[in-house]
Amino acid sequence: MDYSLFDDAKCISMIYKEKMPDLQNVEIVKMEIEPGEDAVIYMSVDTTELPQNMPSKWLMRKVNTVQFLIAFIGIEFIEFSLTNGMNCNIAISDNNGRKRVCITNSTDGKRICFDAKWIFANEISAHINNTSGQN
């Protein structure tokens, strides 16, 4: 994952330091689309890729999942056929000054692709995910 394409990913880099998560085999927990001139997608993403040096409060709680809230602003949809949010891969690339975001479901190959003007990692949290079959 090329985090240089994010306009702000400080909350992720502060926790993960030099070994940033690759956002492969993640779960899209929630996706909200806010229409408007600069339409926004707010996406909550769960990953089991934990930081090498976990914060002490996360260690004490024995968390096994990290959740990011990512905002994609100024979006234009290219493709929209994602079915469920389990086992998805997120790819972000440069597309002539815009960011091309493609989220592919590993199970059925369906995906959602869009271009975004800006990408912000707004929040990071951790929790215990007891879902069987998780990554």
Disulfide bonds with the S-S distance in Angstrom:
Cys102-Cys113 2.37
